Amino acid sequence: MHIDEVPQEGNATLGGQRKAMYAVGADGRYTIVQSRGWEAEEAVTTQAVEAFQRLAHEALRRAREGLSSPLEYHMYRGRMDLALLAQTTGLWRWRIRRHFRPAVFARLKTVLLMRYAEALGISVDQLRAVP
Amino acid sequence: MQFEHRHAAHCESGTVSALLRHHDIEVSEAMAFGLASALAFAYLPFIKVAGLPLISYRMPPKAILKGVQAQLGVRLRCETFRDAARGMARLDELLGRGQPVGLQTSVYWLPYFPPDMRFHFNAHNLVVYEKQGDDYLISDPVFETPVRSAAADLQKARFARGLLAPHGLLYYPERIAPPRDLRRAVLGAIRRTTRIMLHAPLPFIGVRGIRLLARRIGKLAQSRDPDHAALFIGHHVRMQEEIGTGGGGFRFIYASFLQEAGERLGNAALPELAAEMTAVGDHWREFALAAARMCRGRTAMDFARLENLLLEAAAREEIFFRALAACKA
C-alpha cells in the first residue's frame, strides 16, 4: 500500500478517530500514516453493529408482548450472546435461557439480578425494565 | 509522569514498544512484531466468537510479550489477579513508583472507544502511566493522543470474563539485559514464522488454513441462510482489517519489519522480500473490499469469486514464505 492509497474516506464507525497504518512512501520506505477510515471496514463494522441491534430490537418486541423477559433484550443491547453471558455470569446456559421466560424472571432473587446487572454494566432497576 | 505517546497500528506490539522505549530500549513497533514472530494465519472453526469461527492473521494474544522476551533478553514481569480490588491496588502501587504499566483489557468497557467499535474483545493492550484523582491517564497505542478512563470502567475492562479473559493482567519491564545479536534474533524469528506458515502440522494454520477457509467460503453458496453467510464474510473481513491490523491483516507491519531488519543488518534481500510482502498485503485488501461490498449488498454476492481470491492469497503467501525461508540474512 502506497501512502497515497491509504484510505481517507471518513469511516463513521471510527467516531472521528484516525488509525495508524503502515504504507510505503515515494522513497520505497515504510512509514506510519493516519487513516480516516475505509469503506470496507465501515461496511463490516456497521454490519456487526446492526446484527446486534436487530437481535435487541426483536427481543424488545418480544419483551413488550410478554413473550420474553427484559434480560434477553439487555443481553443483546450489551452486545453479548448466550455463550458470553454464561461465561461472564458463571451461570449455565440453560438456566439463563430459563430466565428469558417472563414468569421465571419476575421471581428471580435480588442476588441473581445483581449478578446479571453487574455482568451487563447496568443497575438492577434498568435490568427489570425495557424502554 | 512523563510518557511519550506514539500512535501504533497494533495494540500489543505498540504497547511493548512503548514500554521498552520508556526504559531507553528503542525497538520499533514493527521490529517488536517481527522479532516476536507474531505474523500467522489461523482459521479455527471450533472456537466461536459471537457464534462465528475464530479467524486470525497473527499469533494469539501475549505471543508478542513472550516473543520479545525470548529474542531481546528483556524480562517482563506479568501479574494476574483473582481479586479485582487487589489488581487495582497493585496498579496504583506501581504507578506510585513511577512505573508505567501495560494492561490487558476488554475493548467494550473502555469509555474512550467510539461506540461502534465497542465489542467484547478481551485482548486489547494499553499503557497506564498516571493516576489523576479517580481517573487513569492512558497511552492507548491505537489512539492518536493519550486518553483517560475512570477507575470503575478500567476495572471492568481488566476483569472482563469470557474468551481470552485478561484476569487483570498487568506487565512491566523488570530486567533489561544487554541486547543480543540482532542477526541471530532476526533469523530465528523469520524461521519461526515461515515454519508456522508453511509447515504447521495442523490443517487450519498457515497457508493450509487459508485454503481451508477458502473452501469453506466457497461452500457458503449452498447455505440456506444467506444472512448468516453474509455475517460470516463480514466477520472474516473484520478480523483482517479492523483496528490493530494496520490493514492487510498485519502483512504491511511485517513488511516494515523486513525492511527495517534488512537495513540494520545491511542485507539487500530482506527489503526486496518486504516489497513482495507489500504486494501480498495489497491482494488481501483487494479481497476485503470485494467481500465487504458483497456482504452489504452493494455488489451481488459471489462466493466463487471470494474463494478464488482467497486461493490466490494462499498461493501468493506460499511463494512468499518459501522465498523468505530460503533467504540467508
Interface residues (C-beta under 8 A of the other chain):
Chain A: M1 V6 A12 T13 L14 G15 G16 Q17 R18 K19 A20 M21 Y22 A23 V24 G28 R29 Y30 I32 Q34 S35 W38 E39 A40 E41 A43 V44 T45 T46 Q47 A48 V49 A51 R79 M80 D81 A83 L84 Q87 T88 G90 G121
Chain B: H7 A8 A9 A30 K48 A50 G51 Y108 W109 P114 P115 D116 M117 R118 F119 H120 V142 F143 E144 K156 A160 R161 G162 L163 A165 A230 L231 G234 H235 V237 R238 E241 E242 I243 G246 G247 G248 F252 I253 A255 S256 Q259 E260 P271 A274 A275 T278 G281 D282 R285 A288 L289 A291 A292 R293 C295 R296 R298
